[in-house]
């Protein structure tokens, strides 16, 4: 199982609708609107890195109102 945080920047005024739409996607554990340099933070999980990539590129990035994403895979260091 691969997990990641996806940091999302949106068009002005679109954070809430983007978070709602992303939150309904399969593989998305949570999607929250936040303040700061990013507008939405998504927690996602997939069986492998390839599936995670498909989730981000084919599903998340196709949501209307997104201007940029940054995917941060979770690592287990201990």
C-alpha positions in Angstrom: 0.0 0.0 0.0 1.3 3.4 -1.0 0.0 6.6 0.7 0.6 10.2 -0.2 -0.4 13.7 0.5 -1.4 15.7 -2.5 -1.1 19.5 -2.1 -3.4 21.4 -4.4 -3.5 25.0 -5.5 -6.9 26.2 -7.0 -8.3 29.1 -8.8 -9.6 31.8 -6.4 -12.9 30.8 -4.7 -12.7 27.2 -5.9 -11.1 25.4 -2.9 -14.4 24.2 -1.3 -15.8 22.7 -4.5 -12.4 21.2 -5.5 -12.1 19.5 -2.0 -15.6 18.1 -2.3 -15.1 16.7 -5.8 -11.7 15.2 -5.0 -13.0 13.8 -1.7 -15.5 11.6 -3.7 -12.8 10.0 -5.8 -11.9 6.3 -5.2 -8.5 6.1 -3.5 -8.9 9.5 -1.7 -9.0 9.1 2.1 -9.7 12.7 2.8 -9.6 16.2 1.2 -9.6 19.3 3.3 -9.6 23.0 2.4 -6.7 24.8 4.2 -5.1 28.2 4.4 -1.5 28.9 3.3 0.3 28.4 0.0 -1.9 25.5 -0.9 -5.7 25.5 -0.9 -6.6 21.8 -0.5 -4.6 18.9 1.1 -5.6 15.4 0.0 -4.7 12.1 1.7 -4.7 9.3 -0.9 -3.8 5.6 -1.0 -3.2 3.1 -3.7 -1.9 -0.4 -4.2 1.3 0.7 -5.8 3.1 3.8 -7.2 1.8 3.4 -10.7 -1.8 3.3 -9.4 -1.1 6.4 -7.3 0.3 8.2 -10.4 -2.9 7.3 -12.4 -5.0 8.6 -9.5 -3.2 12.0 -9.5 -2.8 12.5 -13.2 -6.1 11.0 -14.6 -8.5 11.8 -11.8 -7.3 14.5 -9.4 -5.7 16.8 -12.0 -8.8 16.7 -14.2 -10.9 18.3 -11.5 -12.1 21.7 -12.7 -10.5 24.7 -10.8 -7.1 23.1 -10.0 -4.0 25.1 -11.1 -1.2 23.0 -9.6 -0.6 19.8 -7.6 2.4 18.5 -5.6 2.4 14.8 -4.6 4.3 13.9 -1.4 4.5 10.1 -0.9 4.5 8.9 2.7 7.7 7.1 3.7 8.3 4.9 6.7 11.7 5.6 8.2 11.7 3.6 11.3 
